[in-house]
Amino acid sequence: MYQDTSIAMLDELLASSVKAYHQYKTYSLKQRADFMRTIAKEIEALGEELIETAMAETNLPAARLMNERGRTIFQLNSYAEAAEKGNWLEASIDTALPERTPPKPDLRKMLMPLGTVVVFGASNFPFAYSTAGGDTACAFAAGCPVVVKAHPAHAKTSTLVAKAIHEAAKKCNMPDGIFHHVYGAGFETGEYLAKHPAVKAIGFTGSLSGGKALFDWANQRKSPIPVFAEMGSANPVFLLPEKLITETEALAKQYAGSITLGMGQFCTNPGLLIAIDGEGLDRFVQHLRKEIKSIVPSKMLHAGISKNYSEKLAKALAQKGVQLLTQTEYAIGEGEGLISIATTTARTFLSNPVLHQEVFGPYSLIVQCQNEAEMLEIAKSLEGQLTATLMASPKDIRKHQELLDYVQEICGRFILNNVPTGVEVSLPMHHGGPFPASTDSRFTSVGADGIKRFARPIAFQNWDDEFLPNELKNANPLGIWRTVNNELTRNPIS
Amino acid sequence: MYQDTSIAMLDELLASSVKAYHQYKTYSLKQRADFMRTIAKEIEALGEELIETAMAETNLPAARLMNERGRTIFQLNSYAEAAEKGNWLEASIDTALPERTPPKPDLRKMLMPLGTVVVFGASNFPFAYSTAGGDTACAFAAGCPVVVKAHPAHAKTSTLVAKAIHEAAKKCNMPDGIFHHVYGAGFETGEYLAKHPAVKAIGFTGSLSGGKALFDWANQRKSPIPVFAEMGSANPVFLLPEKLITETEALAKQYAGSITLGMGQFCTNPGLLIAIDGEGLDRFVQHLRKEIKSIVPSKMLHAGISKNYSEKLAKALAQKGVQLLTQTEYAIGEGEGLISIATTTARTFLSNPVLHQEVFGPYSLIVQCQNEAEMLEIAKSLEGQLTATLMASPKDIRKHQELLDYVQEICGRFILNNVPTGVEVSLPMHHGGPFPASTDSRFTSVGADGIKRFARPIAFQNWDDEFLPNELKNANPLGIWRTVNNELTRNPIS
């Protein structure tokens, strides 16, 4: 439907992006924030057309899309607020001590933008982690121009949102080139962008293979650049004995809901349930089976995802030692996901890496352990995860300290007695995790701290107040929090 | 003198390091800080023996080494203080809103240690950026065990310092394996460590080739790990016209001193002086020549560095269009560095990438520009630098805003009317910069923010207060700064 953007055009757009960068980085925090808020308004102004377009492209229901639009708008507004507040700048100042031997110079540090950021959106969040999603919001907040490669699975939706961003840029007198929207059906466009000297950072949400390819291209450049790729995970849930036996039915209901929420198409979908054999687990399995049977399947995001899910599901179920436990009772229409739960033993799981991989869709594997030692062994064997969850009573927690320790090691977010689906947009959110959940466990793609992915510190030594950025001037005209001579303060320097 | 640590031994040491990690990460900030302070005391207690050993190995004079020992002790003590203060943890908390639809969960985030850090020290700082140097201090502060590969050029000094660390570990009841000291004359040991699954991060100070090799090995692992490599730079100095003509002699004196400080063996040595042709530059050159002639050369760090300097100097001077301006008048003894200044035109500089490379030693190249446009072109052509310096009057600054903009882009620290040598140890220091100055421009190897290289966020969702780390408990028992519901505060949560 949309032609790939030509190489010549990409070069031209990137040149204009670099030009825009040199202007945009001089804009005040308030100007950046106003721009972001205007984008939010323009997205809202797209109204029904946006929802209808996304429904047609993604199979997502209207209610979910309206919800996601709300999340997108909230992200833009709340990151705008955080950008303006300036805590993320990590401003710090040591004033001079000319009488010291040797004299101590005046030194002031803050974050500055990296330059043009290329964003590759997610197919499963056509608004919130796509064109004007979290990565784009973070990049604009940091002071970076953005180039979005439209996701081929919702290119029309992406084009509409891009129009809203362009409209906002015009209204806010942003420099030409602050935002570009490009198309590429294959990987070539992405590769070209990742290797282009004008590009200074990459934000990506999607598959391990896609994220890892970008990471490798970016690191093999003459000047490597940071890539934050959020690549999903299996999100293990550890069901501890006392909790399992005392709340069996409630847990089964809760997890049947979480596993099938949005047809399992969330990167925090609980794909692994790990428990110890016994009466609690037996009853849990019975209840879960009952719950799952009665859940009505719906269409997956698009034909590619549906096909991919069928294949991965078939592969998972074909592994030696894996038993299908239950599936939805409903007939599966074209493009719908076959809701499925399988079981296996800890020994089988530990010996077969295929079972550790995410199956993107409404599927979960119950791993049955003979004892606590096996459960611990599983925790130690897992790769990096976005989330890990513990369903546990206080007594369970006290009894399983070593398990807790190892589970912490593998995850970015550690949940107690809750489900991993539902990723709150807030400062304390961490959406990332050790590889392969993300390419750098030190950064997040949800929450205002995500801004820091696209900024780097610069220290100014011995500069006159007049020539310093406002953020670092003695008077603290922006009233931001700064560390002055080792103390956090909003006071001016006298 | 020291045998390479065997592969079998490396495996054994790393296994013990991983064990130590699981204990050490549970130690309080105060325990970590006390350990660091005890290391500082143990280093002090080595007394004369340490200085004499380092003098014999590195050719560095006693005064310089005593100074550097002081810096090392200051680093350990000040990072200990920062570690204990806890601002680097970036603790943030959003309390629950159960009445919201959907209910908002309690979410609390802080940094946790990455795991075992391998440190490769610098040859030019046998104390401060070596065995118990900045990287080791940052890793211990973050909660990580450390494995140091002794620098072959000062393995004996390194062994002494390692003894001090082991002594401190014993006194502070640190877990076995908190610190290991290994030897490897070739690159094989480093490669083995960088690729070992037990290793979770790398700190390196040294050459571009060494740092880049580690970066590549680390990224090609099954699970890539972060590498912070500080790889030096040419540290360009832009001499602007008014400043140059009004303070010619003082500038020449100041820069003759900075270029030859420590025989030019600092990563912030000013290797490029960029100015516009004219009377100011002519007079500056005359004065600089006079100053340089009278500087007495001394021995370089070791034979390898001296040989490397001779070769790189010869190569630089042999480039077409490069003229030798002046050298020290003194006869050069074995292993001494031939203090040298050369000149070239902007056109020659722009067309020859060899001239952009750092020549590690007492050498600087004056680049003569015909006009401001050429000077700007040079700023745009330079790769990433640890520092860039502007020697400028207020009028010069106002007149050269575009130059300032582009110079900011390439450096980690931007200095006005001062010299780049002398790297203050303080929170606002940024010692890093865009590639190839470092492998990740978002981190620093000097100042307490360097701790963040070795830590990652973890978010706790829905945890009972009892089971949260002290840093995140309602009562805020450690009294640290935290962002609670978007406001920075040290108050408890009621």
Interface residues (C-beta under 8 A of the other chain):
Chain A: H22 T26 N87 E90 S92 I93 D94 P102 K104 P105 L107 R108 K109 M112 L114 G115 F215 D216 N219 S223 P224 P226 E383 G384 P394 I397 D405 Q408 E409 C411 G412 R413 F414 I415 L416 N417 N418 G422 E424 S426 L427 P428 M429 H430 G432 P434 F435 P436 T439 D440 S441 R442 T444 D449 K452 A455 R456 P457 I458 A459 F460 Q461 N462 W463 D464 E466 F467 W481 T483 N486 L488
Chain B: H22 T26 N87 E90 S92 I93 D94 P102 K104 P105 L107 R108 K109 M112 L114 G115 F215 D216 N219 S223 P224 P226 E383 G384 P394 I397 D405 Q408 E409 C411 G412 R413 F414 I415 L416 N417 N418 G422 E424 S426 L427 P428 M429 H430 G432 P434 F435 P436 T439 D440 S441 R442 T444 D449 K452 A455 R456 P457 I458 A459 F460 Q461 N462 W463 D464 E466 F467 W481 T483 N486 L488
